[in-house]
């Protein structure tokens, strides 16, 4: 059986992951702020967007997002249905899943309005260098 302190810590960790995801969405909605987005990832973090590319490390992630606002003129990230679990044998690791529903415009298509839908799957970890805040 887990202690009350362990249970509260688990809830606080889950809430910290939700805040981290909200910060990511806010940076994306702010013209894909490359410095802000990269700051959410640990130094060796990975952003894997499937057909949009896979980028490892803060600098590669920052460079990728530096060009996204030239493609996506407007975006509002709505994430829903958070499913977050803390890894049982490693309380510094977690698994997270959200659904994305995103109205946006794409400059490469004459600012055509689009609706995007996707599923985020993430593995946030507690990065000790960032004061114990959970980071991707």
N, C-alpha and C positions, 0 to 999 in steps of 0.2 A: 504494500500500500504506500502511496506517495504521501508526503507530509503536506500540510497546508502551505508551507513556504514554497515547496516545489510546484504545487498546483498554481499558486499565484504567479510564480516566475514564468511558468508555461503560458499563462494568459497574457502576461506583460510582453513576452516574446512574440506571441501571435499578434498582439496589437502593434508592436514595433514593426513587424513585417508589413502590416496593412498601411502604416504611415509611410514606410519606405516605398511601397507601390504607389501611394498617392503622390509622393514627391516626384517619382519617375514620371507619372502622368502629367503633373504640373509642368515639369521641365519640357516634356514633349509638346505640350500645348503652348509653350512659350517659344515658338519657332524652333523647336528641337534644340534647345540650349545645350550645345555639346559639352561645355565645361560642367554644367549642372548635372547632366546625365552621367558623365564619366565619374563624377565625384561620388556617385552612389555605389559604384562597383569597387570591390577590393582590387588591389594592384594586379592580381593574376586572374581577375574575373573574366567571364565570357558572356558576350551577347550573341545569341544564335537566333537569327531571324529567318531560318529556312531559306527560301528562295531569295531573300533580301541580303543574305550573307551571314558569315560567322566571323566575329572579331574577338580577339583575345588580348587582354591587357587594357589598362586605362587609356593609353595613347591611341591604340587602334580603335577603341570604342569612340573616343572623342573625335578622331578624324572622320569616322563614318558619319556621325551625327552632324558634323560641320557641313556636310553636303545635303543632308535630308531636307532642310527648309527650302532649298532651291527646287525640290521636286514636289514637296507637300506645302502648298501655300497656306493652308488652314487645317487645323485638326483639333478635335476635342475628344480625348480618350475617356470613355465611360467604361470602367471595369466593374464587374459584378460577380456575385457568387464566389466569394473567396473560400477556398478549401485549403487550409493551412494545417500541417501536422509537424510537430517537433519530432525529430528522429529519436526513437526510444533509447538507443544505446549511446547517442551522441547529442546531448542537449544544446550543443553549439551549432547544430545543423538542422535544417528544416526542408520541407517540400511545400511548394505553394502552387496553386492553380487559380486562375481568374478567367472570365470570359470578357472579351473586348467587343464593344460596339462603338464604332468611330465614324462620325460624319467628318468629311474632309474635302479639300479640293486638291487636284493634282495639276501642277503648272505645266507638266509635259503633255497634258490633254486640254490645254486652253482653259485652265481653272475649272474643269468639269467637276461638278459635285459628285461625290461618291459616298457610299456607306461601306465601311469595312467591318468584317467580323473575324475574330480570331480567338484562340485560346492561348493564354500565357501559361507556361510551365517553368517554374523557377526553383532553384535550390539555394536559398539565402543561407549565409553562415554568419556566426558572430565573429566579428573582426576585433580582436583585442586592441589593436592600435587605434581604433576609432571610438575608444571609450566604452566598449562593450555593446555598441549599437549593432543591430543585425544589418549586414550588407550582402549584396549579391557577389 
